[in-house]
Amino acid sequence: MSTSCNELSKTVIIPNRLGIHAKPAGLIAKLAKNAKFGIWMIKNGDRIDASSIIDILSLLCAQGSSVTLEVNNKTDKKILNDIIELITLGFGE
């Protein structure tokens, strides 16, 4: 579920029971690697590169966590939206 958004960032609540573990982190990173200008994940003030599985896992995103995803350029909005959709659908779990 998306809780807030603007043109270059969106905040979502992690819905799946296991949160973001290795498999979901890999799915996010795979999509983020296609960004031309970078995609970032922000949780509790920590801002990490969303194309890095290790960085994503370091955020410790449990079920119910609020995470903001941000792009640097409008060119990457589709990838941002694809990641948001992946998260809101619970990574297919």
MARBA-3410 file (N, C-alpha, C, O; in Angstrom, 1 decimal):
93
0.9,-1.2,0.0,0.0,0.0,0.0,0.9,1.2,0.0,1.8,1.3,0.8 ~ 0.7,2.1,-0.9,1.4,3.4,-1.0,0.8,4.4,0.0,-0.4,4.6,0.1 ~ 1.7,5.0,0.8,1.2,5.9,1.8,1.4,7.4,1.5,0.7,8.3,1.9 ~ 2.4,7.6,0.6,2.6,9.0,0.1,3.5,9.0,-1.1,4.2,8.0,-1.3 ~ 3.4,10.0,-1.9,4.2,10.0,-3.1,4.3,11.4,-3.7,3.5,12.3,-3.4
5.4,11.6,-4.5,5.5,12.8,-5.3,6.0,12.3,-6.6,6.1,11.1,-6.9 ~ 6.5,13.1,-7.5,6.9,12.7,-8.8,8.2,11.8,-8.8,8.3,10.9,-9.6 ~ 9.1,12.1,-7.9,10.3,11.3,-7.8,10.5,10.4,-6.6,11.6,9.8,-6.5 ~ 9.6,10.4,-5.7,9.7,9.4,-4.6,8.3,8.9,-4.2,7.3,9.6,-4.4 ~ 8.3,7.7,-3.6,7.1,7.2,-3.1,7.4,6.4,-1.8,8.5,5.8,-1.7
6.5,6.5,-0.8,6.7,5.8,0.4,5.7,4.6,0.5,4.5,4.8,0.2 ~ 6.2,3.5,0.9,5.3,2.3,1.0,5.5,1.6,2.3,6.5,1.8,3.0 ~ 4.5,0.8,2.7,4.6,0.0,3.9,4.8,-1.5,3.4,4.2,-2.0,2.5 ~ 5.8,-2.1,4.0,6.2,-3.5,3.6,5.0,-4.4,4.1,4.8,-4.6,5.3 ~ 4.3,-5.1,3.1,3.1,-5.9,3.5,3.4,-7.3,3.9,2.6,-7.9,4.6
4.4,-7.9,3.3,4.6,-9.3,3.4,5.1,-9.8,4.8,5.9,-9.0,5.4 ~ 4.7,-10.9,5.2,5.0,-11.4,6.6,6.5,-11.5,6.9,6.9,-11.2,8.0 ~ 7.3,-11.8,5.9,8.7,-12.0,6.2,9.5,-10.7,5.9,10.7,-10.7,6.1 ~ 8.9,-9.7,5.5,9.6,-8.4,5.2,10.5,-8.6,4.0,10.2,-9.4,3.1 ~ 11.5,-7.7,3.9,12.4,-7.8,2.8,13.6,-8.7,3.2,14.5,-8.2,3.9
13.6,-9.9,2.7,14.7,-10.9,2.9,15.4,-11.0,1.6,15.3,-10.2,0.7 ~ 16.3,-12.0,1.5,17.2,-12.1,0.3,16.5,-12.2,-1.0,16.9,-11.4,-1.9 ~ 15.4,-13.0,-1.1,14.7,-13.1,-2.4,14.1,-11.7,-2.8,14.4,-11.3,-4.0 ~ 13.3,-11.1,-2.0,12.8,-9.8,-2.4,13.9,-8.7,-2.6,13.7,-7.9,-3.5 ~ 14.9,-8.8,-1.8,16.0,-7.8,-2.1,16.6,-8.0,-3.4,17.0,-7.0,-4.1
16.8,-9.3,-3.9,17.3,-9.6,-5.2,16.4,-9.1,-6.3,16.8,-8.6,-7.3 ~ 15.0,-9.2,-6.1,14.1,-8.7,-7.1,14.1,-7.2,-7.2,14.1,-6.7,-8.3 ~ 14.2,-6.5,-6.1,14.3,-5.0,-6.1,15.6,-4.6,-6.8,15.6,-3.7,-7.7 ~ 16.7,-5.2,-6.4,18.0,-4.9,-7.0,18.1,-5.1,-8.5,18.6,-4.3,-9.2 ~ 17.5,-6.2,-8.9,17.4,-6.5,-10.3,16.7,-5.4,-11.1,17.2,-5.0,-12.2
15.6,-4.9,-10.6,14.9,-3.8,-11.3,15.7,-2.5,-11.2,15.8,-1.8,-12.2 ~ 16.2,-2.2,-10.0,17.0,-1.0,-9.8,18.2,-0.9,-10.7,18.6,0.3,-11.0 ~ 18.8,-2.0,-11.0,20.0,-1.9,-11.8,19.7,-1.4,-13.2,20.7,-1.0,-13.9 ~ 18.5,-1.4,-13.6,18.1,-0.9,-14.9,18.0,0.7,-15.0,17.8,1.3,-16.0 ~ 18.0,1.3,-13.8,17.9,2.7,-13.7,19.1,3.4,-14.3,20.2,3.0,-14.0
18.9,4.5,-15.1,20.0,5.2,-15.6,20.6,6.2,-14.6,21.8,6.4,-14.7 ~ 19.8,6.7,-13.7,20.3,7.7,-12.8,20.3,7.3,-11.3,20.6,8.1,-10.5 ~ 20.0,6.1,-11.0,20.0,5.6,-9.7,18.6,5.6,-9.0,17.8,6.5,-9.2 ~ 18.4,4.6,-8.1,17.2,4.5,-7.3,17.7,4.2,-5.9,18.6,3.5,-5.6 ~ 17.1,4.9,-5.0,17.5,4.9,-3.6,16.4,4.4,-2.7,15.2,4.7,-3.0
16.7,3.7,-1.6,15.7,3.3,-0.6,16.1,4.0,0.7,17.3,4.1,1.1 ~ 15.1,4.6,1.4,15.3,5.3,2.6,14.4,4.8,3.7,13.2,4.6,3.5 ~ 15.1,4.5,4.8,14.3,4.0,6.0,15.0,4.6,7.3,16.2,4.4,7.5 ~ 14.2,5.3,8.1,14.7,5.9,9.3,16.0,6.7,9.1,16.9,6.7,9.9 ~ 16.0,7.5,8.0,17.1,8.3,7.7,18.3,7.7,7.0,19.2,8.4,6.5
18.3,6.3,6.9,19.4,5.7,6.2,19.0,5.6,4.7,17.9,5.1,4.3 ~ 19.9,6.1,3.8,19.7,6.1,2.4,20.7,5.2,1.7,21.9,5.3,1.8 ~ 20.1,4.2,1.0,21.0,3.2,0.4,20.7,3.0,-1.1,19.6,3.4,-1.6 ~ 21.6,2.5,-1.8,21.5,2.2,-3.3,20.6,1.0,-3.4,21.0,-0.1,-3.0 ~ 19.5,1.1,-4.1,18.5,0.0,-4.3,19.0,-1.0,-5.2,18.3,-2.0,-5.4
20.1,-0.8,-5.9,20.7,-1.9,-6.8,21.6,-2.8,-6.1,22.1,-3.8,-6.7 ~ 21.8,-2.6,-4.8,22.7,-3.5,-4.0,21.8,-4.3,-3.0,21.2,-3.8,-2.1 ~ 21.9,-5.6,-3.2,21.2,-6.6,-2.3,21.6,-6.4,-0.9,20.8,-6.3,0.1 ~ 22.9,-6.3,-0.7,23.5,-6.2,0.7,23.0,-4.9,1.3,22.6,-4.9,2.5 ~ 23.0,-3.8,0.6,22.5,-2.5,1.1,21.0,-2.6,1.5,20.6,-2.1,2.6
20.2,-3.2,0.7,18.8,-3.4,0.9,18.6,-4.2,2.2,17.8,-3.8,3.1 ~ 19.3,-5.3,2.4,19.2,-6.1,3.5,19.6,-5.4,4.8,19.1,-5.7,5.9 ~ 20.6,-4.5,4.7,21.1,-3.7,5.8,20.0,-2.8,6.4,20.1,-2.4,7.6 ~ 18.9,-2.5,5.7,17.9,-1.6,6.2,17.0,-2.4,7.2,16.2,-1.7,7.9 ~ 17.0,-3.7,7.2,16.2,-4.5,8.1,14.7,-4.1,8.0,14.1,-3.7,9.0
14.1,-4.3,6.8,12.7,-4.0,6.6,11.8,-5.1,6.9,11.6,-6.0,6.1 ~ 11.3,-5.1,8.1,10.3,-6.1,8.5,8.9,-5.7,8.0,8.7,-4.6,7.5 ~ 8.0,-6.6,8.2,6.6,-6.3,7.8,6.1,-5.1,8.6,6.4,-5.0,9.8 ~ 5.5,-4.2,7.9,5.0,-3.0,8.5,6.0,-1.8,8.5,5.6,-0.7,8.8 ~ 7.2,-2.1,8.0,8.2,-1.0,7.9,7.8,0.0,6.8,7.2,-0.4,5.8
8.0,1.3,7.1,7.8,2.3,6.1,9.1,2.6,5.3,10.1,2.9,6.0 ~ 9.1,2.5,4.0,10.3,2.7,3.2,10.0,3.7,2.1,8.9,3.6,1.4 ~ 10.9,4.6,1.9,10.7,5.5,0.8,11.7,5.1,-0.4,12.8,4.9,-0.1 ~ 11.2,5.1,-1.6,12.0,4.9,-2.8,12.1,6.2,-3.5,11.1,6.9,-3.7 ~ 13.2,6.5,-4.0,13.5,7.8,-4.7,14.3,7.6,-5.9,15.3,6.8,-5.9
14.0,8.3,-7.0,14.8,8.4,-8.2,15.4,9.8,-8.3,14.9,10.7,-7.8 ~ 16.5,9.8,-9.0,17.2,11.1,-9.3,16.6,11.8,-10.5,16.9,13.0,-10.6 ~ 16.0,11.1,-11.4,15.6,11.7,-12.7,14.2,11.1,-13.1,14.0,9.9,-12.9 ~ 13.4,11.9,-13.7,12.1,11.4,-14.2,12.2,10.2,-15.2,11.3,9.4,-15.3 ~ 13.4,10.1,-15.8,13.6,9.0,-16.8,13.4,7.6,-16.1,13.0,6.6,-16.7
13.7,7.5,-14.8,13.6,6.3,-14.1,12.3,6.1,-13.3,12.1,5.2,-12.5 ~ 11.2,6.9,-13.6,9.9,6.8,-12.9,9.3,5.4,-13.1,8.7,4.9,-12.2 ~ 9.4,4.9,-14.3,8.7,3.6,-14.6,9.4,2.5,-13.7,8.6,1.6,-13.2 ~ 10.7,2.5,-13.6,11.3,1.5,-12.7,10.9,1.7,-11.2,10.6,0.8,-10.5 ~ 10.8,3.0,-10.8,10.3,3.3,-9.5,8.9,2.7,-9.3,8.7,2.0,-8.3
8.1,2.9,-10.2,6.7,2.4,-10.1,6.7,0.9,-10.1,5.8,0.2,-9.5 ~ 7.6,0.2,-10.9,7.6,-1.2,-11.0,8.1,-1.8,-9.6,7.5,-2.8,-9.2 ~ 9.0,-1.1,-9.0,9.5,-1.6,-7.6,8.4,-1.4,-6.6,8.1,-2.3,-5.8 ~ 7.7,-0.3,-6.7,6.5,0.0,-5.8,5.5,-1.1,-5.9,5.0,-1.6,-4.9 ~ 5.2,-1.4,-7.2,4.2,-2.5,-7.4,4.6,-3.8,-6.9,3.9,-4.6,-6.3
5.9,-4.2,-7.1,6.5,-5.4,-6.6,6.3,-5.5,-5.0,5.9,-6.5,-4.5 ~ 6.6,-4.4,-4.4,6.5,-4.3,-2.9,5.0,-4.5,-2.5,4.7,-5.3,-1.6 ~ 4.2,-3.7,-3.1,2.8,-3.7,-2.7,2.1,-5.0,-2.9,1.1,-5.3,-2.2 ~ 2.6,-5.8,-3.9,2.0,-7.1,-4.1,2.7,-8.2,-3.2,2.4,-9.3,-3.4 ~ 3.5,-7.7,-2.3,4.1,-8.7,-1.3,5.2,-9.6,-2.0,5.4,-10.6,-1.4
5.8,-9.1,-3.1,6.8,-9.9,-3.7,6.4,-11.3,-4.2,7.2,-12.2,-4.4 ~ 5.1,-11.4,-4.4,4.5,-12.7,-4.8,4.6,-13.8,-3.8,4.4,-15.0,-4.1 ~ 4.8,-13.4,-2.5,4.9,-14.4,-1.5,3.5,-14.7,-0.8,3.4,-15.5,0.1
END
